[in-house]
Amino acid sequence: MIAALGGSGLRPALAQAVDQGLVIRQLKFSGNKSFDAAILGASIATTGSTALATWPIIRSLGLGGKRYLNERAFRTDVERLKTFYRIHGYLDVLVDTAVVRTAKDAFITFRIKENEPVRVRSFEITGLDSLDDAHKVTVALPLREGQPFDRTLLLATADTLATRLQDLGYPEVRVLLGKREVNREERTADVALDVQPGVLSVIGEIHVTGTETVDTSFVRSLLATAPGRPFSSTAVGQSQRNLYRSELFRFATVRLDTAHFVAGSGVVPLTILVTDGPMHRARSTVGYGTNDCFRLGLGWTARNALGHGQIFDVAAQASKVGVGAPTLVAALRNSICSALKSDSFSIKLNYNISTSFRRPVFISPANTISLALFAERRSEFKVYQREDVGGSLTLLRETQNRIPVSLTYRLSYGRTEADNVSFCAFFNACTENDIDQLRQRRLLATLTASAVRVRVNNPLDPSRGSALTA
């Protein structure tokens, strides 16, 4: 259904706007109960303008991204929506359109009548009788009885069955469509999948290619599997993640060695293709802060130190450069860094010198151990100054659920300097005895355990998911 606005004087302008493309000021869906408008919008070619270009008052200012109406693509979008619904089990869906056109703009509404979907009456999976733990394979599948006969869920179910069987040691598994009978009048579907597991297999020889610097035996030690172990697609994927986590390779992949694989043999050879990354990295930073004056930083990293994948890193940072001894420059202290003249804790340079040694494989490929030594002086503007020397030992383990768990022991020897008011306000030390203890050089030992669980859709710019830290 198409409604047009226009009088005799408007027709030439309207015809010209149609040739150039009308600006889509509204694109909405009505009657859609089973699928969100954002999902339906992604299934068609017509795209709505951005919010600033659709709000009645703001769009008059010309703001926002404008999208133009393509008449040919718009006519095809009705069939696209019908196809979308039919794939998801709504065979009797009806789609109509309502369009209001002006001289320059178009307001579009897709009117949808979903009707009752075809539902799965019976769903059978055959071919798993020989498996002892078949229940692990068939539990909580995407497609179930009573649901709409969604063909995308049928494909997802076949993929889920194949993935689970590959994790159980069946790399040659095949999942075929055994039966698909649809009764359109009764709106029912009878579906069956035939699973052919293949031969239970183990890992065979592992070939490493591509590396020129890293020893191939160390590459193999990073893997979550080894020759003779049962084949598991999860272990193969974890092996590839371990290779990247080592920071030694620019590219890494673990896959089936097709050149040496014999179908039905029960032995799966693997090939590891890696490309070495830069083995050395130098870095430097320069900055300025109101409470720090100038800040400098230098660092150097050596990867594959001692030839077994260890990473050696040295870093040094300094702040209050130009106002703190021994880098005092009177001209800076009296000009751009004059805010620090009244701070008694800014008469000395702040610094941090650290060195760390990390081994990516410690007893197990999932474990990483790190040793660090440091010396530092840090201060907070008009609050305190802390001097420390010490070291730390950290054990990091990534669990099977990809949750990193770390245990750190830190030992330091240092002292804190502040006035009595700051000690009481910020350190909760208000008596002379407590203050004297903090001002004396003393040992401080801490033991810290942490776990992080991140489940987000995008690690850089997440829009949904969760991040839990303990």
C-alpha positions in Angstrom: 0.0 0.0 0.0 1.5 3.3 -1.1 0.2 6.7 -0.2 1.6 9.8 -2.0 1.2 13.5 -1.1 1.4 16.1 -3.7 -0.6 18.7 -5.7 -0.2 19.9 -9.3 2.5 22.4 -8.3 4.4 19.8 -6.3 4.8 17.2 -9.0 7.8 18.5 -10.9 9.8 18.9 -7.7 8.6 15.4 -6.6 9.7 13.8 -9.9 13.1 15.4 -9.6 13.5 14.3 -5.9 12.6 10.7 -6.9 15.2 10.7 -9.6 17.9 11.9 -7.1 16.5 9.7 -4.3 14.2 10.7 -1.5 15.7 11.0 2.0 14.4 8.3 4.3 13.1 10.1 7.3 11.4 7.1 8.8 11.9 3.4 8.5 9.9 1.2 11.0 8.2 -2.1 11.3 4.8 -2.9 12.7 3.2 -6.2 13.6 6.6 -7.9 14.2 6.3 -9.9 17.5 8.9 -12.6 17.1 11.8 -10.6 15.8 13.2 -7.2 16.8 13.2 -4.3 14.4 17.0 -4.2 14.3 17.1 -7.8 13.1 14.6 -7.2 10.4 16.4 -4.0 9.4 19.6 -6.0 8.9 17.8 -8.4 6.5 16.8 -5.7 3.9 18.6 -3.4 1.6 16.8 -0.2 2.5 18.5 1.7 5.4 17.1 4.4 7.6 18.8 7.7 8.2 20.5 8.4 11.5 18.6 9.7 14.5 19.6 13.3 14.0 18.3 13.2 10.4 14.9 11.8 11.5 13.9 13.9 14.5 11.4 16.5 13.2 13.1 19.6 14.7 16.8 18.7 14.4 16.5 17.4 10.8 15.7 20.9 9.6 19.2 21.9 10.5 20.7 19.4 8.1 22.4 17.3 10.7 22.9 13.5 10.8 23.7 10.9 8.1 21.1 10.7 5.4 20.1 7.6 3.5 18.3 7.7 0.2 15.4 5.6 -1.1 16.3 3.1 -3.9 13.0 2.2 -5.4 14.2 -1.1 -7.0 15.8 -2.3 -3.8 12.7 -1.2 -1.8 10.4 -3.3 -3.9 12.7 -6.3 -3.4 12.8 -5.8 0.3 9.2 -7.1 0.7 10.4 -10.5 -0.7 13.5 -10.3 1.5 11.3 -10.1 4.6 9.1 -12.9 3.4 12.1 -15.1 2.8 13.5 -14.2 6.2 10.3 -15.2 8.0 9.9 -18.4 6.0 13.5 -19.5 6.8 12.6 -19.1 10.4 9.4 -21.2 10.1 6.7 -18.5 9.4 5.5 -19.9 6.0 2.2 -17.9 5.9 3.7 -14.5 6.7 2.2 -11.4 4.9 4.2 -8.3 4.3 2.9 -5.0 3.0 4.3 -1.4 2.9 3.0 2.1 3.6 5.0 4.9 2.1 4.4 8.6 2.5 6.4 10.7 -0.1 6.9 14.4 0.0 9.0 16.6 -2.3 12.3 15.5 -0.7 11.5 12.9 2.0 10.1 9.4 2.3 8.4 7.8 5.4 8.4 4.0 5.2 6.5 1.4 7.3 6.7 -2.3 6.7 3.5 -3.9 7.9 3.9 -7.5 8.9 1.3 -10.2 9.8 3.3 -13.1 11.0 0.6 -15.7 11.4 1.2 -19.0 13.2 4.6 -20.7 12.4 5.2 -24.3 11.5 6.4 -26.0 14.7 8.6 -29.0 15.2 6.4 -31.9 16.1 9.2 -34.5 16.3 12.9 -34.2 16.2 15.0 -37.4 16.0 18.8 -37.9 16.1 20.1 -41.2 14.8 23.6 -42.7 14.7 24.7 -42.2 18.3 23.8 -45.6 19.6 27.5 -46.7 19.7 28.6 -43.8 21.9 28.7 -44.3 25.7 28.2 -40.6 26.5 25.6 -39.8 23.8 23.7 -37.6 26.3 26.6 -35.1 26.4 26.2 -34.7 22.6 22.4 -34.1 22.5 21.8 -32.0 25.6 20.5 -28.4 25.2 20.5 -28.3 21.3 19.4 -25.1 19.6 16.4 -26.8 17.8 13.9 -28.6 20.0 10.4 -30.0 19.7 7.6 -27.4 20.0 9.7 -24.6 18.6 9.1 -22.9 15.2 10.8 -24.9 12.4 13.8 -22.5 12.1 16.2 -23.7 9.4 19.0 -21.6 10.8 18.6 -23.4 14.1 18.6 -26.7 12.2 22.0 -25.8 10.8 23.2 -24.6 14.2 22.1 -27.9 15.7 24.1 -29.9 13.1 27.1 -27.7 13.7 26.7 -28.2 17.5 26.6 -32.0 17.1 29.7 -32.0 14.9 31.6 -29.7 17.3 30.8 -31.8 20.3 31.7 -35.0 18.7 35.0 -33.5 17.5 35.7 -32.6 21.1 35.1 -36.2 22.0 37.7 -37.5 19.5 35.8 -37.9 16.2 37.4 -35.5 13.7 35.6 -37.1 10.6 32.1 -36.7 12.0 29.3 -36.0 9.4 25.8 -34.8 10.2 23.3 -35.3 7.4 19.6 -34.4 7.1 17.7 -37.7 7.5 14.1 -36.4 7.3 12.3 -33.1 6.8 8.6 -33.4 6.4 6.5 -30.2 6.6 2.7 -30.3 6.8 1.7 -26.8 5.9 -2.0 -27.3 6.6 -1.3 -28.6 10.2 1.7 -26.3 10.6 3.9 -29.1 11.8 7.3 -30.5 10.9 9.0 -33.8 11.5 12.8 -33.6 11.4 15.6 -36.1 11.8 19.4 -35.8 11.7 21.6 -38.7 10.9 25.0 -38.6 12.6 28.0 -40.5 11.3 30.7 -40.2 14.0 33.5 -41.9 12.1 36.5 -43.4 13.8 37.6 -42.4 17.3 41.0 -40.8 16.7 44.2 -39.7 18.5 46.8 -37.1 17.7 49.6 -38.2 15.4 52.8 -36.5 14.4 53.0 -32.7 14.8 54.9 -30.8 12.2 56.1 -27.2 12.8 56.9 -24.9 9.9 57.6 -21.2 9.5 59.8 -20.3 12.5 63.4 -19.3 12.0 64.2 -18.1 15.6 62.1 -20.1 18.1 63.0 -23.7 18.7 60.4 -26.1 17.4 60.4 -28.1 20.6 59.3 -25.0 22.5 56.6 -24.4 20.0 55.3 -28.0 20.7 55.5 -27.4 24.4 52.9 -24.5 24.0 50.3 -26.9 22.7 47.4 -28.1 24.7 47.7 -31.5 23.1 50.4 -34.0 22.2 50.9 -37.1 20.1 48.9 -40.1 21.4 46.3 -38.0 23.2 42.6 -38.2 22.1 41.7 -35.7 19.3 39.9 -32.6 20.6 38.9 -29.5 18.5 38.9 -27.5 21.8 42.5 -28.5 22.5 43.5 -27.5 19.0 41.9 -24.1 19.4 43.5 -23.7 22.8 46.9 -24.6 21.3 46.5 -21.7 18.8 45.6 -19.3 21.6 48.7 -20.4 23.6 50.9 -19.6 20.6 49.5 -16.1 20.3 49.7 -15.5 24.1 53.4 -16.3 24.0 53.9 -13.0 22.1 56.5 -14.6 20.0 54.6 -14.9 16.7 53.0 -12.5 14.3 50.8 -15.3 12.9 50.0 -18.8 14.2 47.6 -21.5 13.2 47.1 -25.2 14.2 45.3 -27.4 11.7 44.9 -30.8 10.2 48.0 -32.0 8.2 46.1 -32.9 5.1 49.3 -34.1 3.3 49.8 -36.9 5.8 46.2 -37.6 7.0 44.7 -40.9 6.0 40.9 -41.0 6.3 39.6 -43.7 8.7 43.1 -44.4 10.2 42.2 -43.1 13.6 45.4 -40.9 13.6 45.2 -37.2 13.1 48.5 -35.5 12.2 48.7 -31.7 12.9 50.7 -29.0 11.2 51.7 -25.8 13.0 52.3 -22.8 10.8 53.9 -19.8 12.5 55.5 -16.5 11.5 58.0 -15.1 14.0 57.3 -11.7 15.4 59.9 -9.0 16.3 62.2 -10.5 18.9 63.2 -7.0 20.3 61.2 -3.9 20.9 62.3 -0.5 22.2 59.8 2.2 23.3 59.9 5.7 24.7 57.4 8.2 26.0 57.4 12.0 26.6 54.7 13.9 28.4 53.7 16.8 30.5 51.3 17.0 33.5 50.3 19.9 35.7 51.3 18.0 38.9 54.3 16.1 37.3 55.9 18.7 35.1 57.7 16.7 32.4 57.5 12.9 32.3 59.9 10.6 30.5 59.8 6.8 29.8 62.1 4.2 28.2 61.7 0.5 27.8 63.3 -2.5 26.0 61.9 -6.0 25.6 63.7 -9.1 24.4 61.5 -12.0 23.4 62.7 -15.6 23.3 65.5 -14.7 25.7 67.8 -17.7 26.4 66.1 -19.5 23.5 63.1 -21.0 25.4 60.4 -18.4 24.9 61.2 -16.3 28.0 60.5 -12.6 27.8 62.9 -10.1 29.4 61.8 -6.5 29.9 63.4 -3.4 31.3 61.5 -0.2 31.9 62.3 3.2 33.4 59.9 6.1 34.0 60.6 9.5 35.6 58.3 12.4 36.5 58.8 15.9 37.9 61.6 16.3 35.5 62.7 19.9 35.6 61.5 20.6 39.2 62.8 17.7 41.2 66.5 17.2 42.1 68.8 16.3 40.4 67.0 17.7 37.3 66.0 21.1 38.7 65.8 23.9 36.1 64.9 27.2 37.7 63.3 28.6 34.6 60.8 25.6 34.5 60.1 25.8 38.2 59.2 29.4 37.9 57.1 29.1 34.7 55.1 26.2 33.3 55.8 24.0 36.4 55.2 26.8 39.0 52.2 24.9 40.5 54.7 22.5 42.1 56.7 25.3 44.0 54.4 25.0 47.0 54.7 21.2 47.2 57.4 19.9 49.5 57.1 16.4 47.9 58.1 17.7 44.5 61.7 18.7 45.4 62.9 15.2 44.4 62.6 13.3 41.1 59.9 10.6 41.0 61.2 7.4 39.3 60.4 3.8 38.7 63.0 1.3 37.4 61.8 -2.2 36.9 62.9 -5.4 35.2 60.9 -8.6 34.7 61.5 -12.1 33.4 58.5 -14.1 32.2 58.3 -17.7 31.2 55.2 -18.6 29.2 55.3 -22.4 29.9 55.7 -23.4 33.5 55.0 -27.0 34.2 51.9 -26.7 31.9 51.2 -24.6 28.8 48.4 -23.0 30.7 50.8 -21.6 33.3 53.0 -18.5 33.1 55.5 -17.5 35.8 57.0 -14.0 36.2 59.7 -12.6 38.4 60.1 -8.8 38.7 62.4 -6.4 40.6 61.8 -2.7 41.1 62.9 0.5 42.7 60.7 3.5 42.9 59.9 6.9 44.4 56.4 8.1 43.9 54.4 11.0 45.4 51.0 12.5 45.5 50.7 16.3 45.2 50.8 17.7 48.8 49.8 14.3 50.3 52.7 11.9 50.6 56.0 10.5 49.2 56.8 6.8 49.1 60.2 5.1 48.4 60.4 1.4 47.8 62.7 -1.3 46.5 61.6 -4.9 46.2 60.4 -7.7 43.9 57.4 -9.9 43.1 56.7 -13.4 41.9 53.5 -14.1 39.9 51.9 -17.3 38.8 49.2 -16.9 36.1 47.0 -19.8 35.0 44.3 -19.8 32.4 41.5 -22.3 33.2 39.7 -24.4 30.7 36.9 -21.8 30.7 39.4 -19.1 29.7 39.4 -17.4 33.1 42.8 -16.2 34.1 43.7 -16.7 37.7 46.8 -15.1 39.2 48.7 -15.5 42.5 51.2 -12.8 43.3 53.7 -12.5 46.2 55.2 -9.0 46.6 58.0 -8.1 49.0 59.2 -4.5 49.4 61.3 -2.4 51.7 60.5 1.2 52.0 59.1 4.2 53.9 56.4 6.8 53.6 56.7 10.5 54.3 53.8 12.8 54.9 52.6 15.4 57.4 50.5 14.2 60.4 47.2 15.4 58.9 47.8 13.4 55.7 48.7 10.3 57.6 45.5 10.5 59.6 43.2 11.4 56.6 44.7 9.1 53.9 46.4 6.3 55.8 44.2 6.0 58.9 47.3 6.5 61.1 46.5 9.2 63.6 48.7 8.3 66.6 52.4 9.1 67.0 53.2 5.4 67.2 51.4 4.5 64.0 53.0 7.5 62.2 56.5 6.6 63.3 56.1 3.1 62.0 55.1 4.3 58.6 58.0 6.8 58.5 60.5 4.1 59.3 61.9 1.8 56.6 60.1 -1.5 57.0 59.4 -4.7 55.1 56.0 -5.0 53.5 54.8 -8.4 52.2 51.5 -9.0 50.4 49.9 -12.0 48.8 47.3 -11.3 46.2 45.0 -13.6 44.3 42.7 -12.5 41.5 40.4 -13.9 38.8 38.8 -12.2 35.8 35.9 -13.5 33.8 35.2 -11.4 30.6 32.3 -12.4 28.4 31.7 -9.4 26.0 30.8 -9.2 22.4 33.7 -6.9 21.6 36.8 -6.6 23.8 37.6 -3.0 22.5 34.1 -1.5 22.4 31.6 -3.9 24.1 27.9 -3.3 23.8 26.7 -6.3 25.8 28.1 -9.0 28.0 29.7 -9.0 31.4 33.1 -8.6 33.1 33.6 -10.0 36.6 36.7 -9.5 38.7 37.4 -11.0 42.1 
